[in-house]
Amino acid sequence: MANPTCALCGQQAESEDLPLTWVTSLENGRRLVYCDRCARENVRSIEGKLDSAWW
Ligand SMILES: [Zn+2]
């Protein structure tokens, strides 16, 4: 099983378990994960469930 990888910056988690600070987002039926930093920067977009195409 692959470690979770941030959908924005490509940072890979150190273990197969998602770190508590990371965030998962369901977008267009796909499960994306964001590292703590990207999650903070994009928290409004994620919570608003906006399409990620405009990023
Ligand atoms: Zn990231």
mmCIF file of the protein (N, C-alpha, C, O) and its ligand, coordinates in Angstrom:
data_MODEL
# 
_entry.id   MODEL 
# 
loop_
_entity.id 
_entity.type 
_entity.pdbx_number_of_molecules 
1 polymer     1 
2 non-polymer 1 
# 
_entity_poly.entity_id                      1 
_entity_poly.type                           'polypeptide(L)' 
_entity_poly.nstd_linkage                   no 
_entity_poly.nstd_monomer                   no 
_entity_poly.pdbx_seq_one_letter_code       MANPTCALCGQQAESEDLPLTWVTSLENGRRLVYCDRCARENVRSIEGKLDSAWW 
_entity_poly.pdbx_seq_one_letter_code_can   MANPTCALCGQQAESEDLPLTWVTSLENGRRLVYCDRCARENVRSIEGKLDSAWW 
_entity_poly.pdbx_strand_id                 A 
# 
loop_
_entity_poly_seq.entity_id 
_entity_poly_seq.num 
_entity_poly_seq.mon_id 
_entity_poly_seq.hetero 
1 1  MET n 
1 2  ALA n 
1 3  ASN n 
1 4  PRO n 
1 5  THR n 
1 6  CYS n 
1 7  ALA n 
1 8  LEU n 
1 9  CYS n 
1 10 GLY n 
1 11 GLN n 
1 12 GLN n 
1 13 ALA n 
1 14 GLU n 
1 15 SER n 
1 16 GLU n 
1 17 ASP n 
1 18 LEU n 
1 19 PRO n 
1 20 LEU n 
1 21 THR n 
1 22 TRP n 
1 23 VAL n 
1 24 THR n 
1 25 SER n 
1 26 LEU n 
1 27 GLU n 
1 28 ASN n 
1 29 GLY n 
1 30 ARG n 
1 31 ARG n 
1 32 LEU n 
1 33 VAL n 
1 34 TYR n 
1 35 CYS n 
1 36 ASP n 
1 37 ARG n 
1 38 CYS n 
1 39 ALA n 
1 40 ARG n 
1 41 GLU n 
1 42 ASN n 
1 43 VAL n 
1 44 ARG n 
1 45 SER n 
1 46 ILE n 
1 47 GLU n 
1 48 GLY n 
1 49 LYS n 
1 50 LEU n 
1 51 ASP n 
1 52 SER n 
1 53 ALA n 
1 54 TRP n 
1 55 TRP n 
# 
loop_
_struct_asym.id 
_struct_asym.entity_id 
A 1 
B 2 
# 
loop_
_chem_comp.id 
_chem_comp.type 
_chem_comp.mon_nstd_flag 
ALA 'L-peptide linking' y 
ARG 'L-peptide linking' y 
ASN 'L-peptide linking' y 
ASP 'L-peptide linking' y 
CYS 'L-peptide linking' y 
GLN 'L-peptide linking' y 
GLU 'L-peptide linking' y 
GLY 'peptide linking'   y 
ILE 'L-peptide linking' y 
LEU 'L-peptide linking' y 
LYS 'L-peptide linking' y 
MET 'L-peptide linking' y 
PRO 'L-peptide linking' y 
SER 'L-peptide linking' y 
THR 'L-peptide linking' y 
TRP 'L-peptide linking' y 
TYR 'L-peptide linking' y 
VAL 'L-peptide linking' y 
ZN  non-polymer         . 
# 
_pdbx_entity_nonpoly.entity_id   2 
_pdbx_entity_nonpoly.name        ? 
_pdbx_entity_nonpoly.comp_id     ZN 
# 
_pdbx_nonpoly_scheme.asym_id         B 
_pdbx_nonpoly_scheme.entity_id       2 
_pdbx_nonpoly_scheme.mon_id          ZN 
_pdbx_nonpoly_scheme.ndb_seq_num     1 
_pdbx_nonpoly_scheme.pdb_seq_num     101 
_pdbx_nonpoly_scheme.auth_seq_num    101 
_pdbx_nonpoly_scheme.pdb_mon_id      ZN 
_pdbx_nonpoly_scheme.auth_mon_id     ZN 
_pdbx_nonpoly_scheme.pdb_strand_id   A 
_pdbx_nonpoly_scheme.pdb_ins_code    . 
# 
loop_
_atom_site.group_PDB 
_atom_site.id 
_atom_site.type_symbol 
_atom_site.label_atom_id 
_atom_site.label_alt_id 
_atom_site.label_comp_id 
_atom_site.label_asym_id 
_atom_site.label_entity_id 
_atom_site.label_seq_id 
_atom_site.pdbx_PDB_ins_code 
_atom_site.Cartn_x 
_atom_site.Cartn_y 
_atom_site.Cartn_z 
_atom_site.occupancy 
_atom_site.B_iso_or_equiv 
_atom_site.pdbx_formal_charge 
_atom_site.auth_seq_id 
_atom_site.auth_comp_id 
_atom_site.auth_asym_id 
_atom_site.auth_atom_id 
_atom_site.pdbx_PDB_model_num 
ATOM   1   N  N  . MET A 1 1  ? 0.856   -1.208 0.000   1.00 0.00 ? 1   MET A N  1 
ATOM   2   C  CA . MET A 1 1  ? 0.000   0.000  0.000   1.00 0.00 ? 1   MET A CA 1 
ATOM   3   C  C  . MET A 1 1  ? 0.882   1.245  0.000   1.00 0.00 ? 1   MET A C  1 
ATOM   4   O  O  . MET A 1 1  ? 1.874   1.315  0.725   1.00 0.00 ? 1   MET A O  1 
ATOM   5   N  N  . ALA A 1 2  ? 0.516   2.205  -0.805  1.00 0.00 ? 2   ALA A N  1 
ATOM   6   C  CA . ALA A 1 2  ? 1.322   3.416  -0.919  1.00 0.00 ? 2   ALA A CA 1 
ATOM   7   C  C  . ALA A 1 2  ? 1.007   4.393  0.207   1.00 0.00 ? 2   ALA A C  1 
ATOM   8   O  O  . ALA A 1 2  ? -0.118  4.437  0.705   1.00 0.00 ? 2   ALA A O  1 
ATOM   9   N  N  . ASN A 1 3  ? 1.989   5.161  0.597   1.00 0.00 ? 3   ASN A N  1 
ATOM   10  C  CA . ASN A 1 3  ? 1.754   6.187  1.596   1.00 0.00 ? 3   ASN A CA 1 
ATOM   11  C  C  . ASN A 1 3  ? 0.897   7.289  0.994   1.00 0.00 ? 3   ASN A C  1 
ATOM   12  O  O  . ASN A 1 3  ? 0.973   7.547  -0.207  1.00 0.00 ? 3   ASN A O  1 
ATOM   13  N  N  . PRO A 1 4  ? 0.081   7.940  1.818   1.00 0.00 ? 4   PRO A N  1 
ATOM   14  C  CA . PRO A 1 4  ? -0.721  9.072  1.317   1.00 0.00 ? 4   PRO A CA 1 
ATOM   15  C  C  . PRO A 1 4  ? 0.184   10.170 0.768   1.00 0.00 ? 4   PRO A C  1 
ATOM   16  O  O  . PRO A 1 4  ? 1.218   10.493 1.353   1.00 0.00 ? 4   PRO A O  1 
ATOM   17  N  N  . THR A 1 5  ? -0.217  10.727 -0.346  1.00 0.00 ? 5   THR A N  1 
ATOM   18  C  CA . THR A 1 5  ? 0.565   11.802 -0.965  1.00 0.00 ? 5   THR A CA 1 
ATOM   19  C  C  . THR A 1 5  ? -0.304  13.028 -1.127  1.00 0.00 ? 5   THR A C  1 
ATOM   20  O  O  . THR A 1 5  ? -1.445  12.940 -1.580  1.00 0.00 ? 5   THR A O  1 
ATOM   21  N  N  . CYS A 1 6  ? 0.243   14.180 -0.754  1.00 0.00 ? 6   CYS A N  1 
ATOM   22  C  CA . CYS A 1 6  ? -0.508  15.427 -0.866  1.00 0.00 ? 6   CYS A CA 1 
ATOM   23  C  C  . CYS A 1 6  ? -0.857  15.696 -2.323  1.00 0.00 ? 6   CYS A C  1 
ATOM   24  O  O  . CYS A 1 6  ? -0.005  15.594 -3.206  1.00 0.00 ? 6   CYS A O  1 
ATOM   25  N  N  . ALA A 1 7  ? -2.117  16.039 -2.565  1.00 0.00 ? 7   ALA A N  1 
ATOM   26  C  CA . ALA A 1 7  ? -2.580  16.267 -3.921  1.00 0.00 ? 7   ALA A CA 1 
ATOM   27  C  C  . ALA A 1 7  ? -2.058  17.580 -4.486  1.00 0.00 ? 7   ALA A C  1 
ATOM   28  O  O  . ALA A 1 7  ? -2.103  17.793 -5.698  1.00 0.00 ? 7   ALA A O  1 
ATOM   29  N  N  . LEU A 1 8  ? -1.562  18.464 -3.623  1.00 0.00 ? 8   LEU A N  1 
ATOM   30  C  CA . LEU A 1 8  ? -1.107  19.766 -4.096  1.00 0.00 ? 8   LEU A CA 1 
ATOM   31  C  C  . LEU A 1 8  ? 0.400   19.834 -4.253  1.00 0.00 ? 8   LEU A C  1 
ATOM   32  O  O  . LEU A 1 8  ? 0.896   20.175 -5.326  1.00 0.00 ? 8   LEU A O  1 
ATOM   33  N  N  . CYS A 1 9  ? 1.134   19.515 -3.195  1.00 0.00 ? 9   CYS A N  1 
ATOM   34  C  CA . CYS A 1 9  ? 2.587   19.692 -3.242  1.00 0.00 ? 9   CYS A CA 1 
ATOM   35  C  C  . CYS A 1 9  ? 3.319   18.379 -3.446  1.00 0.00 ? 9   CYS A C  1 
ATOM   36  O  O  . CYS A 1 9  ? 4.528   18.378 -3.675  1.00 0.00 ? 9   CYS A O  1 
ATOM   37  N  N  . GLY A 1 10 ? 2.606   17.254 -3.365  1.00 0.00 ? 10  GLY A N  1 
ATOM   38  C  CA . GLY A 1 10 ? 3.246   15.981 -3.622  1.00 0.00 ? 10  GLY A CA 1 
ATOM   39  C  C  . GLY A 1 10 ? 4.018   15.417 -2.448  1.00 0.00 ? 10  GLY A C  1 
ATOM   40  O  O  . GLY A 1 10 ? 4.683   14.390 -2.577  1.00 0.00 ? 10  GLY A O  1 
ATOM   41  N  N  . GLN A 1 11 ? 3.938   16.075 -1.309  1.00 0.00 ? 11  GLN A N  1 
ATOM   42  C  CA . GLN A 1 11 ? 4.624   15.567 -0.124  1.00 0.00 ? 11  GLN A CA 1 
ATOM   43  C  C  . GLN A 1 11 ? 4.026   14.225 0.292   1.00 0.00 ? 11  GLN A C  1 
ATOM   44  O  O  . GLN A 1 11 ? 2.809   14.042 0.294   1.00 0.00 ? 11  GLN A O  1 
ATOM   45  N  N  . GLN A 1 12 ? 4.901   13.302 0.641   1.00 0.00 ? 12  GLN A N  1 
ATOM   46  C  CA . GLN A 1 12 ? 4.433   11.970 0.995   1.00 0.00 ? 12  GLN A CA 1 
ATOM   47  C  C  . GLN A 1 12 ? 4.473   11.772 2.500   1.00 0.00 ? 12  GLN A C  1 
ATOM   48  O  O  . GLN A 1 12 ? 5.430   12.170 3.165   1.00 0.00 ? 12  GLN A O  1 
ATOM   49  N  N  . ALA A 1 13 ? 3.432   11.156 3.027   1.00 0.00 ? 13  ALA A N  1 
ATOM   50  C  CA . ALA A 1 13 ? 3.399   10.880 4.461   1.00 0.00 ? 13  ALA A CA 1 
ATOM   51  C  C  . ALA A 1 13 ? 4.478   9.870  4.816   1.00 0.00 ? 13  ALA A C  1 
ATOM   52  O  O  . ALA A 1 13 ? 4.886   9.063  3.980   1.00 0.00 ? 13  ALA A O  1 
ATOM   53  N  N  . GLU A 1 14 ? 4.935   9.920  6.056   1.00 0.00 ? 14  GLU A N  1 
ATOM   54  C  CA . GLU A 1 14 ? 6.026   9.049  6.476   1.00 0.00 ? 14  GLU A CA 1 
ATOM   55  C  C  . GLU A 1 14 ? 5.553   7.633  6.750   1.00 0.00 ? 14  GLU A C  1 
ATOM   56  O  O  . GLU A 1 14 ? 6.374   6.723  6.858   1.00 0.00 ? 14  GLU A O  1 
ATOM   57  N  N  . SER A 1 15 ? 4.265   7.430  6.862   1.00 0.00 ? 15  SER A N  1 
ATOM   58  C  CA . SER A 1 15 ? 3.732   6.089  7.089   1.00 0.00 ? 15  SER A CA 1 
ATOM   59  C  C  . SER A 1 15 ? 2.491   5.902  6.231   1.00 0.00 ? 15  SER A C  1 
ATOM   60  O  O  . SER A 1 15 ? 2.014   6.841  5.594   1.00 0.00 ? 15  SER A O  1 
ATOM   61  N  N  . GLU A 1 16 ? 1.976   4.683  6.223   1.00 0.00 ? 16  GLU A N  1 
ATOM   62  C  CA . GLU A 1 16 ? 0.779   4.432  5.434   1.00 0.00 ? 16  GLU A CA 1 
ATOM   63  C  C  . GLU A 1 16 ? -0.457  5.024  6.083   1.00 0.00 ? 16  GLU A C  1 
ATOM   64  O  O  . GLU A 1 16 ? -1.484  5.211  5.430   1.00 0.00 ? 16  GLU A O  1 
ATOM   65  N  N  . ASP A 1 17 ? -0.354  5.316  7.363   1.00 0.00 ? 17  ASP A N  1 
ATOM   66  C  CA . ASP A 1 17 ? -1.477  5.938  8.051   1.00 0.00 ? 17  ASP A CA 1 
ATOM   67  C  C  . ASP A 1 17 ? -1.479  7.436  7.789   1.00 0.00 ? 17  ASP A C  1 
ATOM   68  O  O  . ASP A 1 17 ? -0.429  8.078  7.792   1.00 0.00 ? 17  ASP A O  1 
ATOM   69  N  N  . LEU A 1 18 ? -2.646  7.979  7.566   1.00 0.00 ? 18  LEU A N  1 
ATOM   70  C  CA . LEU A 1 18 ? -2.753  9.408  7.324   1.00 0.00 ? 18  LEU A CA 1 
ATOM   71  C  C  . LEU A 1 18 ? -2.470  10.169 8.613   1.00 0.00 ? 18  LEU A C  1 
ATOM   72  O  O  . LEU A 1 18 ? -3.118  9.920  9.629   1.00 0.00 ? 18  LEU A O  1 
ATOM   73  N  N  . PRO A 1 19 ? -1.508  11.096 8.588   1.00 0.00 ? 19  PRO A N  1 
ATOM   74  C  CA . PRO A 1 19 ? -1.232  11.893 9.793   1.00 0.00 ? 19  PRO A CA 1 
ATOM   75  C  C  . PRO A 1 19 ? -2.472  12.667 10.232  1.00 0.00 ? 19  PRO A C  1 
ATOM   76  O  O  . PRO A 1 19 ? -3.296  13.063 9.407   1.00 0.00 ? 19  PRO A O  1 
ATOM   77  N  N  . LEU A 1 20 ? -2.591  12.875 11.535  1.00 0.00 ? 20  LEU A N  1 
ATOM   78  C  CA . LEU A 1 20 ? -3.778  13.546 12.068  1.00 0.00 ? 20  LEU A CA 1 
ATOM   79  C  C  . LEU A 1 20 ? -3.938  14.953 11.511  1.00 0.00 ? 20  LEU A C  1 
ATOM   80  O  O  . LEU A 1 20 ? -5.050  15.470 11.405  1.00 0.00 ? 20  LEU A O  1 
ATOM   81  N  N  . THR A 1 21 ? -2.816  15.562 11.157  1.00 0.00 ? 21  THR A N  1 
ATOM   82  C  CA . THR A 1 21 ? -2.873  16.941 10.691  1.00 0.00 ? 21  THR A CA 1 
ATOM   83  C  C  . THR A 1 21 ? -3.256  17.032 9.219   1.00 0.00 ? 21  THR A C  1 
ATOM   84  O  O  . THR A 1 21 ? -3.554  18.113 8.712   1.00 0.00 ? 21  THR A O  1 
ATOM   85  N  N  . TRP A 1 22 ? -3.247  15.894 8.543   1.00 0.00 ? 22  TRP A N  1 
ATOM   86  C  CA . TRP A 1 22 ? -3.607  15.908 7.139   1.00 0.00 ? 22  TRP A CA 1 
ATOM   87  C  C  . TRP A 1 22 ? -5.121  15.872 6.982   1.00 0.00 ? 22  TRP A C  1 
ATOM   88  O  O  . TRP A 1 22 ? -5.852  15.502 7.900   1.00 0.00 ? 22  TRP A O  1 
ATOM   89  N  N  . VAL A 1 23 ? -5.573  16.269 5.790   1.00 0.00 ? 23  VAL A N  1 
ATOM   90  C  CA . VAL A 1 23 ? -7.002  16.377 5.548   1.00 0.00 ? 23  VAL A CA 1 
ATOM   91  C  C  . VAL A 1 23 ? -7.361  15.585 4.299   1.00 0.00 ? 23  VAL A C  1 
ATOM   92  O  O  . VAL A 1 23 ? -6.629  15.597 3.309   1.00 0.00 ? 23  VAL A O  1 
ATOM   93  N  N  . THR A 1 24 ? -8.490  14.901 4.358   1.00 0.00 ? 24  THR A N  1 
ATOM   94  C  CA . THR A 1 24 ? -8.981  14.227 3.160   1.00 0.00 ? 24  THR A CA 1 
ATOM   95  C  C  . THR A 1 24 ? -10.160 15.000 2.607   1.00 0.00 ? 24  THR A C  1 
ATOM   96  O  O  . THR A 1 24 ? -10.952 15.566 3.361   1.00 0.00 ? 24  THR A O  1 
ATOM   97  N  N  . SER A 1 25 ? -10.274 15.023 1.312   1.00 0.00 ? 25  SER A N  1 
ATOM   98  C  CA . SER A 1 25 ? -11.369 15.727 0.672   1.00 0.00 ? 25  SER A CA 1 
ATOM   99  C  C  . SER A 1 25 ? -11.894 14.888 -0.484  1.00 0.00 ? 25  SER A C  1 
ATOM   100 O  O  . SER A 1 25 ? -11.127 14.360 -1.289  1.00 0.00 ? 25  SER A O  1 
ATOM   101 N  N  . LEU A 1 26 ? -13.194 14.778 -0.549  1.00 0.00 ? 26  LEU A N  1 
ATOM   102 C  CA . LEU A 1 26 ? -13.812 14.028 -1.636  1.00 0.00 ? 26  LEU A CA 1 
ATOM   103 C  C  . LEU A 1 26 ? -14.196 15.009 -2.738  1.00 0.00 ? 26  LEU A C  1 
ATOM   104 O  O  . LEU A 1 26 ? -15.073 15.854 -2.555  1.00 0.00 ? 26  LEU A O  1 
ATOM   105 N  N  . GLU A 1 27 ? -13.531 14.887 -3.880  1.00 0.00 ? 27  GLU A N  1 
ATOM   106 C  CA . GLU A 1 27 ? -13.788 15.826 -4.973  1.00 0.00 ? 27  GLU A CA 1 
ATOM   107 C  C  . GLU A 1 27 ? -14.030 15.049 -6.255  1.00 0.00 ? 27  GLU A C  1 
ATOM   108 O  O  . GLU A 1 27 ? -13.192 14.263 -6.695  1.00 0.00 ? 27  GLU A O  1 
ATOM   109 N  N  . ASN A 1 28 ? -15.187 15.284 -6.840  1.00 0.00 ? 28  ASN A N  1 
ATOM   110 C  CA . ASN A 1 28 ? -15.536 14.612 -8.090  1.00 0.00 ? 28  ASN A CA 1 
ATOM   111 C  C  . ASN A 1 28 ? -15.429 13.095 -7.950  1.00 0.00 ? 28  ASN A C  1 
ATOM   112 O  O  . ASN A 1 28 ? -15.026 12.401 -8.884  1.00 0.00 ? 28  ASN A O  1 
ATOM   113 N  N  . GLY A 1 29 ? -15.793 12.595 -6.780  1.00 0.00 ? 29  GLY A N  1 
ATOM   114 C  CA . GLY A 1 29 ? -15.775 11.164 -6.563  1.00 0.00 ? 29  GLY A CA 1 
ATOM   115 C  C  . GLY A 1 29 ? -14.404 10.603 -6.254  1.00 0.00 ? 29  GLY A C  1 
ATOM   116 O  O  . GLY A 1 29 ? -14.262 9.403  -6.019  1.00 0.00 ? 29  GLY A O  1 
ATOM   117 N  N  . ARG A 1 30 ? -13.380 11.467 -6.252  1.00 0.00 ? 30  ARG A N  1 
ATOM   118 C  CA . ARG A 1 30 ? -12.034 10.990 -5.943  1.00 0.00 ? 30  ARG A CA 1 
ATOM   119 C  C  . ARG A 1 30 ? -11.641 11.445 -4.562  1.00 0.00 ? 30  ARG A C  1 
ATOM   120 O  O  . ARG A 1 30 ? -11.970 12.556 -4.146  1.00 0.00 ? 30  ARG A O  1 
ATOM   121 N  N  . ARG A 1 31 ? -10.923 10.572 -3.837  1.00 0.00 ? 31  ARG A N  1 
ATOM   122 C  CA . ARG A 1 31 ? -10.488 10.887 -2.499  1.00 0.00 ? 31  ARG A CA 1 
ATOM   123 C  C  . ARG A 1 31 ? -9.100  11.494 -2.569  1.00 0.00 ? 31  ARG A C  1 
ATOM   124 O  O  . ARG A 1 31 ? -8.132  10.816 -2.916  1.00 0.00 ? 31  ARG A O  1 
ATOM   125 N  N  . LEU A 1 32 ? -9.006  12.771 -2.240  1.00 0.00 ? 32  LEU A N  1 
ATOM   126 C  CA . LEU A 1 32 ? -7.728  13.464 -2.267  1.00 0.00 ? 32  LEU A CA 1 
ATOM   127 C  C  . LEU A 1 32 ? -7.266  13.734 -0.849  1.00 0.00 ? 32  LEU A C  1 
ATOM   128 O  O  . LEU A 1 32 ? -8.082  13.888 0.060   1.00 0.00 ? 32  LEU A O  1 
ATOM   129 N  N  . VAL A 1 33 ? -5.958  13.791 -0.662  1.00 0.00 ? 33  VAL A N  1 
ATOM   130 C  CA . VAL A 1 33 ? -5.425  14.122 0.654   1.00 0.00 ? 33  VAL A CA 1 
ATOM   131 C  C  . VAL A 1 33 ? -4.530  15.347 0.529   1.00 0.00 ? 33  VAL A C  1 
ATOM   132 O  O  . VAL A 1 33 ? -3.872  15.552 -0.491  1.00 0.00 ? 33  VAL A O  1 
ATOM   133 N  N  . TYR A 1 34 ? -4.517  16.153 1.579   1.00 0.00 ? 34  TYR A N  1 
ATOM   134 C  CA . TYR A 1 34 ? -3.687  17.352 1.620   1.00 0.00 ? 34  TYR A CA 1 
ATOM   135 C  C  . TYR A 1 34 ? -2.862  17.335 2.887   1.00 0.00 ? 34  TYR A C  1 
ATOM   136 O  O  . TYR A 1 34 ? -3.357  16.983 3.958   1.00 0.00 ? 34  TYR A O  1 
ATOM   137 N  N  . CYS A 1 35 ? -1.592  17.718 2.762   1.00 0.00 ? 35  CYS A N  1 
ATOM   138 C  CA . CYS A 1 35 ? -0.743  17.786 3.939   1.00 0.00 ? 35  CYS A CA 1 
ATOM   139 C  C  . CYS A 1 35 ? -1.198  18.948 4.823   1.00 0.00 ? 35  CYS A C  1 
ATOM   140 O  O  . CYS A 1 35 ? -2.024  19.765 4.417   1.00 0.00 ? 35  CYS A O  1 
ATOM   141 N  N  . ASP A 1 36 ? -0.652  19.009 6.028   1.00 0.00 ? 36  ASP A N  1 
ATOM   142 C  CA . ASP A 1 36 ? -1.124  20.014 6.975   1.00 0.00 ? 36  ASP A CA 1 
ATOM   143 C  C  . ASP A 1 36 ? -0.997  21.428 6.424   1.00 0.00 ? 36  ASP A C  1 
ATOM   144 O  O  . ASP A 1 36 ? -1.889  22.254 6.615   1.00 0.00 ? 36  ASP A O  1 
ATOM   145 N  N  . ARG A 1 37 ? 0.109   21.707 5.742   1.00 0.00 ? 37  ARG A N  1 
ATOM   146 C  CA . ARG A 1 37 ? 0.329   23.058 5.242   1.00 0.00 ? 37  ARG A CA 1 
ATOM   147 C  C  . ARG A 1 37 ? -0.645  23.403 4.123   1.00 0.00 ? 37  ARG A C  1 
ATOM   148 O  O  . ARG A 1 37 ? -1.259  24.469 4.141   1.00 0.00 ? 37  ARG A O  1 
ATOM   149 N  N  . CYS A 1 38 ? -0.788  22.509 3.153   1.00 0.00 ? 38  CYS A N  1 
ATOM   150 C  CA . CYS A 1 38 ? -1.697  22.783 2.044   1.00 0.00 ? 38  CYS A CA 1 
ATOM   151 C  C  . CYS A 1 38 ? -3.140  22.824 2.529   1.00 0.00 ? 38  CYS A C  1 
ATOM   152 O  O  . CYS A 1 38 ? -3.946  23.599 2.016   1.00 0.00 ? 38  CYS A O  1 
ATOM   153 N  N  . ALA A 1 39 ? -3.466  22.004 3.504   1.00 0.00 ? 39  ALA A N  1 
ATOM   154 C  CA . ALA A 1 39 ? -4.828  21.997 4.030   1.00 0.00 ? 39  ALA A CA 1 
ATOM   155 C  C  . ALA A 1 39 ? -5.152  23.356 4.637   1.00 0.00 ? 39  ALA A C  1 
ATOM   156 O  O  . ALA A 1 39 ? -6.258  23.873 4.483   1.00 0.00 ? 39  ALA A O  1 
ATOM   157 N  N  . ARG A 1 40 ? -4.154  23.931 5.338   1.00 0.00 ? 40  ARG A N  1 
ATOM   158 C  CA . ARG A 1 40 ? -4.381  25.225 5.968   1.00 0.00 ? 40  ARG A CA 1 
ATOM   159 C  C  . ARG A 1 40 ? -4.552  26.305 4.907   1.00 0.00 ? 40  ARG A C  1 
ATOM   160 O  O  . ARG A 1 40 ? -5.390  27.198 5.037   1.00 0.00 ? 40  ARG A O  1 
ATOM   161 N  N  . GLU A 1 41 ? -3.745  26.206 3.860   1.00 0.00 ? 41  GLU A N  1 
ATOM   162 C  CA . GLU A 1 41 ? -3.804  27.235 2.819   1.00 0.00 ? 41  GLU A CA 1 
ATOM   163 C  C  . GLU A 1 41 ? -5.082  27.133 2.000   1.00 0.00 ? 41  GLU A C  1 
ATOM   164 O  O  . GLU A 1 41 ? -5.545  28.122 1.432   1.00 0.00 ? 41  GLU A O  1 
ATOM   165 N  N  . ASN A 1 42 ? -5.641  25.950 1.942   1.00 0.00 ? 42  ASN A N  1 
ATOM   166 C  CA . ASN A 1 42 ? -6.802  25.744 1.084   1.00 0.00 ? 42  ASN A CA 1 
ATOM   167 C  C  . ASN A 1 42 ? -8.040  25.354 1.865   1.00 0.00 ? 42  ASN A C  1 
ATOM   168 O  O  . ASN A 1 42 ? -8.983  24.782 1.318   1.00 0.00 ? 42  ASN A O  1 
ATOM   169 N  N  . VAL A 1 43 ? -8.024  25.673 3.166   1.00 0.00 ? 43  VAL A N  1 
ATOM   170 C  CA . VAL A 1 43 ? -9.121  25.210 4.008   1.00 0.00 ? 43  VAL A CA 1 
ATOM   171 C  C  . VAL A 1 43 ? -10.470 25.727 3.511   1.00 0.00 ? 43  VAL A C  1 
ATOM   172 O  O  . VAL A 1 43 ? -11.473 25.015 3.574   1.00 0.00 ? 43  VAL A O  1 
ATOM   173 N  N  . ARG A 1 44 ? -10.491 26.947 3.026   1.00 0.00 ? 44  ARG A N  1 
ATOM   174 C  CA . ARG A 1 44 ? -11.765 27.497 2.556   1.00 0.00 ? 44  ARG A CA 1 
ATOM   175 C  C  . ARG A 1 44 ? -12.263 26.743 1.326   1.00 0.00 ? 44  ARG A C  1 
ATOM   176 O  O  . ARG A 1 44 ? -13.451 26.439 1.215   1.00 0.00 ? 44  ARG A O  1 
ATOM   177 N  N  . SER A 1 45 ? -11.356 26.447 0.412   1.00 0.00 ? 45  SER A N  1 
ATOM   178 C  CA . SER A 1 45 ? -11.748 25.726 -0.791  1.00 0.00 ? 45  SER A CA 1 
ATOM   179 C  C  . SER A 1 45 ? -12.234 24.333 -0.455  1.00 0.00 ? 45  SER A C  1 
ATOM   180 O  O  . SER A 1 45 ? -13.220 23.850 -1.011  1.00 0.00 ? 45  SER A O  1 
ATOM   181 N  N  . ILE A 1 46 ? -11.525 23.692 0.467   1.00 0.00 ? 46  ILE A N  1 
ATOM   182 C  CA . ILE A 1 46 ? -11.880 22.322 0.821   1.00 0.00 ? 46  ILE A CA 1 
ATOM   183 C  C  . ILE A 1 46 ? -13.225 22.306 1.520   1.00 0.00 ? 46  ILE A C  1 
ATOM   184 O  O  . ILE A 1 46 ? -14.096 21.505 1.179   1.00 0.00 ? 46  ILE A O  1 
ATOM   185 N  N  . GLU A 1 47 ? -13.399 23.180 2.489   1.00 0.00 ? 47  GLU A N  1 
ATOM   186 C  CA . GLU A 1 47 ? -14.651 23.183 3.233   1.00 0.00 ? 47  GLU A CA 1 
ATOM   187 C  C  . GLU A 1 47 ? -15.817 23.596 2.348   1.00 0.00 ? 47  GLU A C  1 
ATOM   188 O  O  . GLU A 1 47 ? -16.945 23.144 2.548   1.00 0.00 ? 47  GLU A O  1 
ATOM   189 N  N  . GLY A 1 48 ? -15.543 24.460 1.364   1.00 0.00 ? 48  GLY A N  1 
ATOM   190 C  CA . GLY A 1 48 ? -16.588 24.880 0.459   1.00 0.00 ? 48  GLY A CA 1 
ATOM   191 C  C  . GLY A 1 48 ? -16.908 23.847 -0.588  1.00 0.00 ? 48  GLY A C  1 
ATOM   192 O  O  . GLY A 1 48 ? -17.851 24.005 -1.364  1.00 0.00 ? 48  GLY A O  1 
ATOM   193 N  N  . LYS A 1 49 ? -16.111 22.772 -0.611  1.00 0.00 ? 49  LYS A N  1 
ATOM   194 C  CA . LYS A 1 49 ? -16.323 21.702 -1.575  1.00 0.00 ? 49  LYS A CA 1 
ATOM   195 C  C  . LYS A 1 49 ? -16.374 22.250 -2.999  1.00 0.00 ? 49  LYS A C  1 
ATOM   196 O  O  . LYS A 1 49 ? -17.173 21.808 -3.824  1.00 0.00 ? 49  LYS A O  1 
ATOM   197 N  N  . LEU A 1 50 ? -15.514 23.213 -3.264  1.00 0.00 ? 50  LEU A N  1 
ATOM   198 C  CA . LEU A 1 50 ? -15.440 23.763 -4.608  1.00 0.00 ? 50  LEU A CA 1 
ATOM   199 C  C  . LEU A 1 50 ? -14.634 22.831 -5.495  1.00 0.00 ? 50  LEU A C  1 
ATOM   200 O  O  . LEU A 1 50 ? -13.789 22.072 -5.020  1.00 0.00 ? 50  LEU A O  1 
ATOM   201 N  N  . ASP A 1 51 ? -14.900 22.900 -6.762  1.00 0.00 ? 51  ASP A N  1 
ATOM   202 C  CA . ASP A 1 51 ? -14.120 22.095 -7.697  1.00 0.00 ? 51  ASP A CA 1 
ATOM   203 C  C  . ASP A 1 51 ? -12.674 22.572 -7.667  1.00 0.00 ? 51  ASP A C  1 
ATOM   204 O  O  . ASP A 1 51 ? -12.415 23.772 -7.569  1.00 0.00 ? 51  ASP A O  1 
ATOM   205 N  N  . SER A 1 52 ? -11.744 21.646 -7.750  1.00 0.00 ? 52  SER A N  1 
ATOM   206 C  CA . SER A 1 52 ? -10.333 21.995 -7.612  1.00 0.00 ? 52  SER A CA 1 
ATOM   207 C  C  . SER A 1 52 ? -9.745  22.517 -8.928  1.00 0.00 ? 52  SER A C  1 
ATOM   208 O  O  . SER A 1 52 ? -8.560  22.845 -8.983  1.00 0.00 ? 52  SER A O  1 
ATOM   209 N  N  . ALA A 1 53 ? -10.543 22.595 -9.964  1.00 0.00 ? 53  ALA A N  1 
ATOM   210 C  CA . ALA A 1 53 ? -10.004 22.952 -11.280 1.00 0.00 ? 53  ALA A CA 1 
ATOM   211 C  C  . ALA A 1 53 ? -9.426  24.364 -11.300 1.00 0.00 ? 53  ALA A C  1 
ATOM   212 O  O  . ALA A 1 53 ? -8.522  24.648 -12.085 1.00 0.00 ? 53  ALA A O  1 
ATOM   213 N  N  . TRP A 1 54 ? -9.931  25.244 -10.458 1.00 0.00 ? 54  TRP A N  1 
ATOM   214 C  CA . TRP A 1 54 ? -9.491  26.632 -10.537 1.00 0.00 ? 54  TRP A CA 1 
ATOM   215 C  C  . TRP A 1 54 ? -8.219  26.882 -9.771  1.00 0.00 ? 54  TRP A C  1 
ATOM   216 O  O  . TRP A 1 54 ? -7.691  27.993 -9.824  1.00 0.00 ? 54  TRP A O  1 
ATOM   217 N  N  . TRP A 1 55 ? -7.708  25.910 -9.069  1.00 0.00 ? 55  TRP A N  1 
ATOM   218 C  CA . TRP A 1 55 ? -6.489  26.115 -8.311  1.00 0.00 ? 55  TRP A CA 1 
ATOM   219 C  C  . TRP A 1 55 ? -5.325  26.330 -9.248  1.00 0.00 ? 55  TRP A C  1 
ATOM   220 O  O  . TRP A 1 55 ? -4.197  26.523 -8.796  1.00 0.00 ? 55  TRP A O  1 
HETATM 221 ZN ZN . ZN  B 2 .  ? 0.914   19.663 0.498   1.00 0.00 2 101 ZN  A ZN 1 
# 
